Amino acid sequence: MTVEAQSGQVYGGVDTHEESIHVAVISALGHDLGDKEFPTSPEGYQRTLAFITSHGDVAAVGIEGTSSYGVGIATAARAANIEVVEVMRPERAERRRLGKSDPIDAYQAARAALGSHRTAPAKDPAVIEGIRALHNARRSARKARTAAMIQIHHQLITAPTAIRERYRSMGREERIKVLARIQIRPDRESLERAIMLALKTLSQRCIELQREHDKLGIELDQLVTAANPGLRAAYGVGPDTGAQLLLTAGGNPERLRSEAAFAALCGTSPIQASSGKITRHRLSRGGDRTANSALHSIALVRMAKDPRTKDYVTKQRQAGLSSMEIIRKLKRAIAREVFRYLTTPVTVPAVDDLRPLRQAKNITLTTAANELGVWPITISELERGIRRNDNLAQTYRNWLHVA
């Protein structure tokens, strides 16, 4: 397309904030056409789009933070059939050279959309926002419970000897259950009464937060399984790790150009760390650290329970690799596997017929486990869809039909 044909097109840029957004418009030749500030409200979004379209045919709009402060304007732009691209934050050197203000950032976003520089496809909030909400709530419940348990531990350190010696030798979970049920006598000395009341309150808080954590986990598991059953069924992928990987992908996997790009996004790309006669790599310290943590958790689960991973770890140790180097290689391989699950829909064989079939024949979990040579918990997790083992599931189903 010639420059003359493109000259009727314009590009928008949006610098987003909690209460307002600043919009800038440039021509296809990069000339500034105007900028203006609007409120973050449905009416403000419509006025924003009207302002951009008043300058010409909109080719694309660059928005910073399409899954945070920019989610409203991004949704409104998509509804108006306007292409939306995610714009990365300007580099520090560029900010030092040009300065920092809302109009400057908006014009930089527009120029990024024009030149496809430091841009990425915008995340689709329709798919992931429910997962994000439950994941954040569940994570905060876990953190709050951990904080309450630490408070209990520290309170017992400075408590009177009688209280400290009675409870500090107990395990953490047992201590919480016991402290949550204690009865505080009104005739107790004021200091001891205050400390016991604090310990009881903190213990009851831990129990309630655990209930909240478990309840949110059930709901989160359903959403993650519905969004990507193949990913959820992969070995070592739980509701939390699956949710985090879906959030990193953004709900629309076409954003991921290649499995190498996804590995870099998760901070699992190998970095050269060679010197002299030593040739080695180390883990990248960049990328999405929460996604990196999710891959790390999956790697640890597989190292502890997956027979194939155990054999691989043994071979790598015999080759002289350290634990950190083995984990690095595992995380890179898991990132490759996760990329396939995110970009290629996988149909997971149904297992919801196993439990009704077993119960209809009055067969216990123990009997089935003994027949198949596994633990009863393995059969239970298989029936509930927590553990995926297609070969075992088919063997179990065949045995139930003839039992």
C-alpha positions as CSV (number, residue, x, y, z in Angstrom):
1,M,0.0,0.0,0.0
2,T,1.4,3.4,-0.9
3,V,2.0,6.3,1.5
4,E,-0.9,8.2,-0.1
5,A,-3.3,5.3,0.4
6,Q,-2.2,5.0,4.0
7,S,-2.4,8.7,4.8
8,G,-6.2,8.5,5.6
9,Q,-5.5,6.0,8.4
10,V,-4.8,7.0,12.0
11,Y,-3.3,5.2,15.0
12,G,-4.4,5.7,18.6
13,G,-2.4,5.4,21.8
14,V,-3.8,5.2,25.3
15,D,-2.0,5.8,28.6
16,T,-4.2,4.2,31.3
17,H,-4.7,5.1,34.9
18,E,-7.3,4.2,37.6
19,E,-9.5,7.3,37.2
20,S,-8.6,8.6,33.8
21,I,-7.0,7.6,30.4
22,H,-5.0,9.9,28.1
23,V,-5.5,9.4,24.4
24,A,-3.3,10.5,21.5
25,V,-3.8,10.1,17.8
26,I,-1.2,10.2,15.1
27,S,-1.4,9.8,11.3
28,A,0.1,6.9,9.3
29,L,3.0,9.2,8.6
30,G,3.7,9.6,12.3
31,H,2.4,13.2,12.6
32,D,0.7,14.2,15.9
33,L,-3.0,14.9,15.4
34,G,-4.1,15.6,18.9
35,D,-4.5,14.2,22.5
36,K,-7.1,14.4,25.2
37,E,-8.0,13.0,28.6
38,F,-11.2,11.1,29.4
39,P,-12.6,9.4,32.5
40,T,-12.6,5.6,33.0
41,S,-16.3,5.1,32.6
42,P,-18.6,3.6,29.9
43,E,-19.4,7.1,28.7
44,G,-15.7,8.1,28.8
45,Y,-14.8,5.0,26.7
46,Q,-17.3,6.0,24.0
47,R,-16.0,9.6,23.9
48,T,-12.5,8.2,23.6
49,L,-13.4,6.1,20.6
50,A,-15.3,9.0,19.0
51,F,-12.3,11.2,19.5
52,I,-10.0,8.8,17.8
53,T,-12.3,8.0,14.9
54,S,-12.9,11.7,14.3
55,H,-9.4,12.0,12.9
56,G,-9.8,9.2,10.3
57,D,-10.0,5.5,9.8
58,V,-8.5,3.8,12.8
59,A,-5.9,1.1,11.9
60,A,-5.1,0.1,15.4
61,V,-5.0,1.4,19.0
62,G,-2.1,0.7,21.3
63,I,-3.0,0.4,25.0
64,E,-0.7,-0.1,27.9
65,G,-2.1,-2.6,30.4
66,T,-5.0,-4.3,28.5
67,S,-5.6,-6.7,31.4
68,S,-5.4,-4.1,34.2
69,Y,-6.3,-0.4,34.0
70,G,-6.8,-0.7,30.3
71,V,-9.3,-3.5,30.3
72,G,-12.3,-1.2,30.0
73,I,-11.1,0.8,27.0
74,A,-9.7,-2.4,25.3
75,T,-13.1,-4.1,25.7
76,A,-14.9,-1.1,24.2
77,A,-12.5,-0.9,21.3
78,R,-13.0,-4.5,20.4
79,A,-16.7,-4.1,20.6
80,A,-16.3,-1.3,18.0
81,N,-14.3,-3.7,15.8
82,I,-11.0,-1.7,16.3
83,E,-7.8,-3.7,16.5
84,V,-6.2,-3.5,19.9
85,V,-2.5,-4.2,20.6
86,E,-0.7,-4.4,24.0
87,V,2.0,-1.8,24.3
88,M,5.0,-2.5,26.6
89,R,6.2,0.1,29.0
90,P,8.8,2.5,27.5
91,E,12.4,1.7,28.2
92,R,14.2,3.8,30.8
93,A,16.7,5.2,28.3
94,E,13.8,6.4,26.2
95,R,12.1,8.0,29.1
96,R,15.2,9.8,30.2
97,R,15.6,11.2,26.7
98,L,11.9,12.2,26.0
99,G,10.6,12.8,29.5
100,K,7.6,11.4,31.3
101,S,4.0,12.7,31.2
102,D,0.6,11.3,30.2
103,P,0.6,12.9,26.7
104,I,4.2,11.7,26.0
105,D,3.2,8.1,27.0
106,A,0.1,8.2,24.9
107,Y,1.9,9.4,21.8
108,Q,4.6,6.7,22.4
109,A,1.8,4.1,22.6
110,A,0.4,5.3,19.3
111,R,3.8,5.2,17.6
112,A,4.4,1.7,19.0
113,A,1.1,0.6,17.4
114,L,2.1,2.3,14.1
115,G,5.6,0.7,14.0
116,S,4.7,-2.6,15.7
117,H,7.5,-1.9,18.1
118,R,7.4,-3.3,21.6
119,T,3.8,-4.6,21.0
120,A,2.0,-7.9,21.5
121,P,-1.5,-9.1,20.9
122,A,-3.8,-7.9,23.6
123,K,-5.0,-10.4,26.2
124,D,-8.6,-11.6,26.0
125,P,-10.2,-10.8,29.4
126,A,-13.3,-12.8,28.7
127,V,-11.5,-16.1,29.1
128,I,-9.2,-15.5,32.1
129,E,-10.7,-12.8,34.3
130,G,-12.8,-15.4,36.3
131,I,-9.7,-17.5,36.7
132,R,-7.7,-14.5,37.7
133,A,-10.2,-13.4,40.4
134,L,-10.4,-16.9,42.0
135,H,-6.7,-17.4,41.8
136,N,-5.9,-14.1,43.5
137,A,-8.5,-14.7,46.2
138,R,-7.2,-18.2,46.9
139,R,-3.6,-17.0,47.0
140,S,-4.4,-14.2,49.4
141,A,-6.3,-16.7,51.7
142,R,-3.2,-18.9,51.7
143,K,-0.9,-15.9,52.5
144,A,-3.2,-14.7,55.3
145,R,-3.3,-18.2,56.8
146,T,0.5,-18.4,56.7
147,A,0.7,-15.0,58.4
148,A,-1.7,-16.1,61.1
149,M,0.3,-19.3,61.8
150,I,3.5,-17.2,62.1
151,Q,1.8,-14.9,64.6
152,I,0.8,-18.0,66.7
153,H,4.4,-19.2,66.6
154,H,5.8,-15.9,67.7
155,Q,3.2,-15.4,70.3
156,L,4.0,-18.7,71.9
157,I,7.7,-17.8,72.1
158,T,7.0,-14.8,74.4
159,A,4.1,-16.4,76.2
160,P,4.2,-17.4,79.9
161,T,6.0,-20.6,80.6
162,A,2.8,-22.6,81.4
163,I,1.2,-21.7,78.0
164,R,4.4,-22.0,76.0
165,E,5.3,-25.5,77.3
166,R,1.8,-26.8,76.8
167,Y,1.4,-25.9,73.2
168,R,4.7,-25.4,71.5
169,S,5.6,-29.1,71.3
170,M,2.5,-29.8,69.2
171,G,2.5,-30.0,65.4
172,R,1.2,-26.9,63.6
173,E,-2.1,-28.3,62.5
174,E,-2.8,-30.1,65.8
175,R,-2.0,-26.9,67.7
176,I,-4.4,-24.8,65.6
177,K,-7.3,-27.3,66.2
178,V,-6.6,-27.4,70.0
179,L,-6.2,-23.6,70.4
180,A,-9.4,-23.0,68.4
181,R,-11.4,-25.1,70.9
182,I,-10.0,-23.9,74.2
183,Q,-12.3,-22.4,76.8
184,I,-10.9,-19.3,78.5
185,R,-11.8,-19.0,82.2
186,P,-13.0,-15.6,83.4
187,D,-10.9,-15.9,86.6
188,R,-7.7,-16.3,84.7
189,E,-4.9,-13.8,85.2
190,S,-5.3,-10.8,82.8
191,L,-2.1,-11.4,80.9
192,E,-2.7,-15.1,80.3
193,R,-6.3,-14.4,79.4
194,A,-5.3,-11.8,76.8
195,I,-2.7,-14.2,75.3
196,M,-5.1,-17.2,75.2
197,L,-7.7,-15.0,73.5
198,A,-5.2,-13.9,70.9
199,L,-4.1,-17.5,70.2
200,K,-7.7,-18.7,70.0
201,T,-8.7,-15.9,67.6
202,L,-5.7,-16.5,65.4
203,S,-6.4,-20.3,65.3
204,Q,-10.0,-19.9,64.4
205,R,-8.9,-17.5,61.7
206,C,-6.5,-20.2,60.3
207,I,-9.4,-22.7,60.2
208,E,-11.8,-20.3,58.5
209,L,-9.1,-19.3,55.9
210,Q,-8.4,-23.0,55.2
211,R,-12.1,-23.6,54.5
212,E,-12.1,-20.5,52.2
213,H,-9.0,-21.7,50.5
214,D,-10.4,-25.2,49.8
215,K,-13.8,-23.8,48.6
216,L,-12.1,-21.4,46.2
217,G,-9.9,-24.3,45.0
218,I,-12.9,-26.3,43.9
219,E,-14.3,-23.5,41.9
220,L,-10.9,-22.6,40.4
221,D,-10.3,-26.2,39.4
222,Q,-13.6,-26.3,37.5
223,L,-12.7,-23.1,35.6
224,V,-9.2,-24.3,34.8
225,T,-10.4,-27.7,33.6
226,A,-13.1,-26.1,31.4
227,A,-10.6,-23.7,29.9
228,N,-8.0,-26.3,29.1
229,P,-8.6,-29.9,30.1
230,G,-5.4,-31.1,28.6
231,L,-3.3,-28.7,30.6
232,R,-5.1,-29.5,33.9
233,A,-4.7,-33.2,33.3
234,A,-1.0,-33.0,32.7
235,Y,1.1,-34.7,35.4
236,G,1.9,-32.3,38.3
237,V,-0.4,-29.5,37.1
238,G,-2.8,-28.5,39.9
239,P,-5.5,-25.8,40.0
240,D,-3.0,-23.1,41.1
241,T,-0.2,-23.9,38.6
242,G,-2.7,-24.4,35.8
243,A,-4.4,-21.1,36.6
244,Q,-1.1,-19.2,36.6
245,L,0.0,-20.7,33.3
246,L,-3.3,-19.8,31.7
247,L,-3.0,-16.2,33.1
248,T,0.5,-16.0,31.6
249,A,-0.8,-17.1,28.2
250,G,-3.5,-14.5,28.5
251,G,-6.5,-16.6,27.5
252,N,-5.7,-16.3,23.7
253,P,-2.7,-18.6,22.9
254,E,-2.2,-17.0,19.5
255,R,-0.2,-14.4,21.4
256,L,2.5,-17.0,21.9
257,R,4.6,-17.0,18.7
258,S,6.6,-20.1,19.5
259,E,7.5,-22.4,22.3
260,A,10.9,-20.7,22.6
261,A,9.1,-17.4,23.1
262,F,6.9,-18.9,25.7
263,A,9.9,-20.3,27.5
264,A,11.5,-16.8,27.5
265,L,8.2,-15.4,28.8
266,C,8.3,-17.9,31.7
267,G,12.0,-17.2,32.4
268,T,13.1,-20.7,31.5
269,S,15.4,-19.9,28.5
270,P,18.9,-21.2,29.2
271,I,21.5,-18.5,29.7
272,Q,25.2,-19.1,28.9
273,A,27.3,-19.3,32.1
274,S,30.5,-20.8,30.6
275,S,34.0,-19.8,31.6
276,G,37.3,-21.3,30.5
277,K,37.0,-25.0,30.2
278,I,33.6,-25.1,31.9
279,T,30.6,-25.1,29.5
280,R,27.3,-24.7,31.3
281,H,24.0,-22.8,31.3
282,R,22.0,-21.2,34.1
283,L,18.3,-20.3,34.5
284,S,17.1,-16.9,33.2
285,R,16.2,-14.5,35.9
286,G,13.9,-12.6,33.6
287,G,10.4,-13.3,32.4
288,D,7.2,-13.8,34.4
289,R,8.4,-15.0,37.8
290,T,5.0,-16.3,38.9
291,A,4.9,-18.5,35.7
292,N,8.4,-19.6,36.5
293,S,7.4,-20.6,40.0
294,A,4.5,-22.6,38.6
295,L,6.8,-24.5,36.3
296,H,9.2,-25.0,39.3
297,S,6.4,-26.5,41.3
298,I,5.5,-28.9,38.5
299,A,9.1,-30.0,38.2
300,L,9.4,-30.7,41.9
301,V,6.2,-32.8,41.9
302,R,7.5,-34.9,38.9
303,M,10.9,-35.3,40.5
304,A,9.2,-36.7,43.6
305,K,6.5,-38.9,42.1
306,D,6.8,-39.4,38.3
307,P,8.8,-42.6,37.5
308,R,10.0,-41.3,34.1
309,T,11.2,-38.0,35.7
310,K,13.0,-40.0,38.5
311,D,14.8,-42.0,35.9
312,Y,15.8,-38.9,34.0
313,V,17.1,-37.2,37.2
314,T,19.2,-40.3,38.0
315,K,20.8,-40.3,34.6
316,Q,21.6,-36.6,34.8
317,R,23.1,-37.0,38.2
318,Q,25.3,-39.8,36.9
319,A,26.4,-37.4,34.1
320,G,27.6,-35.0,36.8
321,L,24.9,-32.4,36.7
322,S,23.9,-30.5,39.8
323,S,20.3,-30.3,41.1
324,M,19.9,-26.8,39.9
325,E,21.1,-27.7,36.4
326,I,18.7,-30.7,36.3
327,I,15.8,-28.5,37.5
328,R,16.7,-25.9,34.8
329,K,16.5,-28.6,32.1
330,L,13.3,-30.0,33.5
331,K,11.6,-26.6,33.5
332,R,12.6,-26.0,29.9
333,A,11.1,-29.3,28.9
334,I,7.9,-28.7,30.9
335,A,7.6,-25.2,29.3
336,R,7.8,-27.0,25.9
337,E,5.0,-29.4,26.9
338,V,2.8,-26.7,28.4
339,F,3.1,-24.6,25.2
340,R,1.6,-27.6,23.3
341,Y,-1.2,-27.8,25.7
342,L,-1.9,-24.1,25.5
343,T,-1.8,-23.8,21.7
344,T,-3.3,-27.2,20.8
345,P,-6.7,-28.3,22.2
346,V,-6.4,-31.7,23.8
347,T,-9.5,-33.9,24.6
348,V,-9.1,-35.7,27.9
349,P,-10.8,-39.2,28.1
350,A,-13.8,-39.1,30.4
351,V,-13.5,-41.0,33.7
352,D,-16.8,-40.0,35.3
353,D,-18.2,-43.5,34.6
354,L,-15.7,-45.3,36.8
355,R,-17.0,-44.5,40.3
356,P,-20.7,-45.3,39.5
357,L,-19.6,-48.5,37.8
358,R,-17.6,-49.6,40.9
359,Q,-20.4,-48.6,43.3
360,A,-23.0,-50.4,41.3
361,K,-21.1,-53.6,41.8
362,N,-20.4,-52.9,45.5
363,I,-16.6,-53.0,45.0
364,T,-14.5,-51.1,47.5
365,L,-11.6,-48.9,46.7
366,T,-9.3,-51.3,48.5
367,T,-10.5,-54.3,46.5
368,A,-10.0,-52.5,43.2
369,A,-6.6,-51.2,44.3
370,N,-5.4,-54.7,45.3
371,E,-6.6,-56.1,42.0
372,L,-4.7,-53.5,40.0
373,G,-1.6,-53.4,42.2
374,V,-1.9,-49.7,43.2
375,W,-2.8,-47.8,46.3
376,P,-6.5,-47.0,47.0
377,I,-5.7,-43.3,46.9
378,T,-4.6,-43.7,43.3
379,I,-7.9,-45.2,42.4
380,S,-9.8,-42.5,44.3
381,E,-7.9,-39.7,42.5
382,L,-8.3,-41.4,39.2
383,E,-12.1,-41.6,39.7
384,R,-12.3,-37.9,40.7
385,G,-10.2,-36.8,37.7
386,I,-7.4,-35.5,40.0
387,R,-4.9,-38.0,38.6
388,R,-4.6,-38.7,34.8
389,N,-3.5,-42.1,33.7
390,D,-5.2,-43.1,30.5
391,N,-3.8,-46.7,30.5
392,L,-4.7,-47.4,34.1
393,A,-8.2,-45.9,33.6
394,Q,-8.9,-48.2,30.6
395,T,-7.5,-51.2,32.5
396,Y,-9.7,-50.3,35.5
397,R,-12.7,-49.9,33.3
398,N,-12.2,-53.3,31.6
399,W,-11.8,-55.0,34.9
400,L,-15.0,-53.4,36.3
401,H,-17.0,-54.6,33.3
402,V,-16.0,-58.2,33.9
403,A,-15.8,-58.2,37.7
